[in-house]
Amino acid sequence: MNTQLTDTVTLATELADFQQSWNAKAPAGLQDKFENGIEETKPLNDAALKVGDTAPDFELNNASNKQVKLSALLQQGPVILSWYRGGWCPYCNIQLRYLQSYLSHFKAAGAALVALSPELPDKSLSTTEKNNLAFEVLTDYNNEVARQFRIAFTLNEELIEIYDDFHKLENYNGVSTNELPVPATYVVGTDGVIKYAFVDTDYRKRAEPAEILDVLKSL
């Protein structure tokens, strides 16, 4: 992937290309089951924290089991919080690589980038190494913080059966709740108030890094 900001290829384009490729190979009926799951969780789009809300403070372990506290990061500048479902998710890995490609520009705008998922630290470390990430990747164990942002949900029984066949979530997250976060992205200002919120229960859609950067430049 070319990482220059002048590229015409956007994150949305690459995600759509992957989706098209996946759809072409997916077994009959599987796509419909995922679409049903997306439809069921749409109420979270309205329920999640929004621009103007105060972000809950939290303290979570990073991939090296060191604690990272949101309020401490905010003393240095705005913070980008980006939830992903797990290192098993190809859409998440595409997004993480795009975020990495913008990291120097986020830093130049005075911001810190933090990714969060319910994966255990050893799994987060694998994700960090696989994607060559140079930003904090935190374990939101049991989706405790995601719940505070109102972006956590439980898979329906149909999807649990599908996930268990490919990547049993309990093996990644250490709990048997079958709960995931919406892959939401927030920009939190130094005052602790949310300045930008991208929440879409369609996990194939993610916040565009260029849009995040524009928000940071406006603060």
Phi and psi in degrees as a GROMACS rama.xvg file:
@    title "Ramachandran Plot"
@    xaxis  label "Phi"
@    yaxis  label "Psi"
@TYPE xy
-73.0193  138.169  ASN-2
-114.347  12.3509  THR-3
-74.8169  142.622  GLN-4
-67.4848  -16.6556  LEU-5
-83.3324  -3.11655  THR-6
-60.1956  144.939  ASP-7
-85.7906  -17.9866  THR-8
-77.2888  121.778  VAL-9
-102.057  168.66  THR-10
-59.5532  -43.3512  LEU-11
-58.3272  -39.4787  ALA-12
-64.5805  -45.6487  THR-13
-67.5491  -38.3172  GLU-14
-63.3909  -41.4451  LEU-15
-66.2026  -38.1201  ALA-16
-63.4298  -42.6155  ASP-17
-64.9014  -42.757  PHE-18
-59.6563  -43.2923  GLN-19
-61.8318  -41.9219  GLN-20
-65.139  -42.371  SER-21
-64.7197  -44.6758  TRP-22
-59.1491  -36.166  ASN-23
-67.3903  -24.9044  ALA-24
-106.022  -11.4217  LYS-25
-68.0881  140.855  ALA-26
-59.7319  152.348  PRO-27
-56.6572  132.143  ALA-28
89.2709  -20.1298  GLY-29
-66.4008  -42.2824  LEU-30
-60.1116  -40.0859  GLN-31
-62.4103  -36.7318  ASP-32
-66.0619  -39.5742  LYS-33
-68.3792  -38.2337  PHE-34
-62.851  -39.0626  GLU-35
-62.6803  -40.437  ASN-36
-63.5788  -40.4714  GLY-37
-62.1351  -44.0472  ILE-38
-62.6864  -40.5155  GLU-39
-62.8438  -32.0371  GLU-40
-94.6087  2.52823  THR-41
-55.3334  -31.6238  LYS-42
-56.1666  -23.6634  PRO-43
-66.1362  -24.1304  LEU-44
-59.2212  -34.527  ASN-45
-91.6611  -28.6246  ASP-46
-78.496  -25.8712  ALA-47
-64.1885  156.813  ALA-48
-58.9826  147.853  LEU-49
-127.582  175.776  LYS-50
-56.8016  132.878  VAL-51
99.5993  -20.3701  GLY-52
-77.1425  153.908  ASP-53
-84.9769  128.842  THR-54
-73.6559  129.96  ALA-55
-62.5653  137.29  PRO-56
-74.3093  153.744  ASP-57
-156.045  162.391  PHE-58
-136.716  116.577  GLU-59
-130.947  159.912  LEU-60
-84.4013  141.656  ASN-61
-88.1297  -173.43  ASN-62
-63.552  -18.1885  ALA-63
-100.822  13.5746  SER-64
65.3822  26.2462  ASN-65
-99.9104  141.667  LYS-66
-78.7432  139.055  GLN-67
-127.491  127.479  VAL-68
-113.14  131.566  LYS-69
-58.7136  -47.8009  LEU-70
-61.3203  -31.734  SER-71
-68.9113  -40.8241  ALA-72
-64.7222  -37.1866  LEU-73
-68.2683  -17.6391  LEU-74
-68.6242  -20.0205  GLN-75
-97.9823  -18.5523  GLN-76
155.521  -179.885  GLY-77
-63.0475  158.676  PRO-78
-128.293  133.019  VAL-79
-94.7795  122.856  ILE-80
-110.067  121.237  LEU-81
-129.886  111.793  SER-82
-82.9021  140.664  TRP-83
-131.305  158.132  TYR-84
-75.3895  -37.6965  ARG-85
164.547  163.238  GLY-86
-66.9295  -13.055  GLY-87
-78.0561  -12.3817  TRP-88
-92.6474  113.846  CYS-89
-62.2304  -34.4057  PRO-90
-63.6376  -38.5961  TYR-91
-65.3323  -42.405  CYS-92
-65.8116  -37.3499  ASN-93
-62.17  -45.747  ILE-94
-62.9323  -44.2879  GLN-95
-60.5117  -39.022  LEU-96
-67.2838  -37.0285  ARG-97
-67.0609  -41.7358  TYR-98
-60.2752  -41.5872  LEU-99
-59.4267  -39.2059  GLN-100
-65.957  -21.4109  SER-101
-100.501  0.457583  TYR-102
-56.64  -45.2001  LEU-103
-62.7232  -32.2793  SER-104
-76.1538  -36.2821  HIS-105
-62.2047  -44.1298  PHE-106
-64.0281  -39.9618  LYS-107
-62.7115  -27.0832  ALA-108
-85.7569  3.49424  ALA-109
86.8438  12.2177  GLY-110
-106.607  154.137  ALA-111
-104.331  144.438  ALA-112
-110.038  129.459  LEU-113
-132.528  126.201  VAL-114
-103.434  144.437  ALA-115
-133.002  141.779  LEU-116
-152.875  163.94  SER-117
-78.0241  1.69862  PRO-118
-66.871  145.165  GLU-119
-63.4432  155.63  LEU-120
-53.1056  -38.3687  PRO-121
-67.1005  -33.0514  ASP-122
-71.7389  -38.8142  LYS-123
-62.9021  -37.4664  SER-124
-63.3095  -41.0854  LEU-125
-62.3485  -41.2872  SER-126
-64.5312  -41.7554  THR-127
-61.4069  -46.0557  THR-128
-69.9219  -40.994  GLU-129
-61.729  -37.0699  LYS-130
-103.245  7.74857  ASN-131
52.5586  49.8817  ASN-132
-85.0926  136.255  LEU-133
-114.648  22.3975  ALA-134
-124.079  167.612  PHE-135
-66.6888  132.834  GLU-136
-120.818  113.395  VAL-137
-106.855  150.17  LEU-138
-93.5122  110.466  THR-139
-90.8335  76.5691  ASP-140
-57.5151  130.166  TYR-141
58.6365  20.4902  ASN-142
57.9285  32.8192  ASN-143
-61.0568  -44.9417  GLU-144
-75.3888  -38.5168  VAL-145
-56.518  -37.5164  ALA-146
-64.403  -37.6922  ARG-147
-65.9069  -31.4375  GLN-148
-85.9954  -1.63965  PHE-149
63.4493  41.6487  ARG-150
-124.442  15.1106  ILE-151
-98.6588  145.037  ALA-152
-150.186  160.732  PHE-153
-104.657  133.169  THR-154
-61.8846  146.152  LEU-155
-75.1542  167.422  ASN-156
-60.5436  -36.7851  GLU-157
-62.1049  -42.9994  GLU-158
-75.0585  -33.1177  LEU-159
-58.1482  -43.0163  ILE-160
-62.9069  -39.97  GLU-161
-67.2009  -46.7815  ILE-162
-62.6877  -39.6342  TYR-163
-61.8295  -29.1284  ASP-164
-73.5557  -26.569  ASP-165
-109.572  -47.3159  PHE-166
-156.462  90.3824  HIS-167
-58.2412  119.855  LYS-168
-62.3493  -31.9341  LEU-169
-58.9852  -33.0451  GLU-170
-69.3355  -23.9543  ASN-171
-94.9368  -37.7371  TYR-172
-103.165  -12.7171  ASN-173
77.7568  5.17834  GLY-174
-136.583  157.759  VAL-175
-104.004  26.6282  SER-176
-78.2932  -18.9999  THR-177
54.8196  42.229  ASN-178
-109.96  141.251  GLU-179
-132.209  158.755  LEU-180
-92.6302  148.928  PRO-181
-64.2909  135.095  VAL-182
-73.1576  71.9605  PRO-183
-90.88  155.807  ALA-184
-131.293  132.58  THR-185
-126.197  148.488  TYR-186
-112.718  122.119  VAL-187
-108.319  126.201  VAL-188
-75.8874  168.384  GLY-189
-62.7877  -17.8255  THR-190
-85.6974  2.19445  ASP-191
83.2543  3.99336  GLY-192
-95.4859  140.005  VAL-193
-72.6451  122.473  ILE-194
-100.045  -20.4122  LYS-195
-150.713  139.061  TYR-196
-142.779  122.72  ALA-197
-116.802  111.354  PHE-198
-132.612  118.223  VAL-199
-146.238  117.772  ASP-200
-69.0026  -10.7233  THR-201
-78.3819  97.7967  ASP-202
-62.8293  -9.41966  TYR-203
-82.7427  -3.87696  ARG-204
-115.006  133.54  LYS-205
-136.052  159.866  ARG-206
-63.0709  133.724  ALA-207
-78.2675  124.217  GLU-208
-54.3583  -36.5123  PRO-209
-63.2589  -35.136  ALA-210
-68.7631  -41.0358  GLU-211
-59.8377  -43.5782  ILE-212
-63.2588  -40.472  LEU-213
-60.2872  -40.4583  ASP-214
-62.4073  -45.7299  VAL-215
-60.7941  -39.8554  LEU-216
-67.9132  -21.1756  LYS-217
-87.1592  -11.1722  SER-218
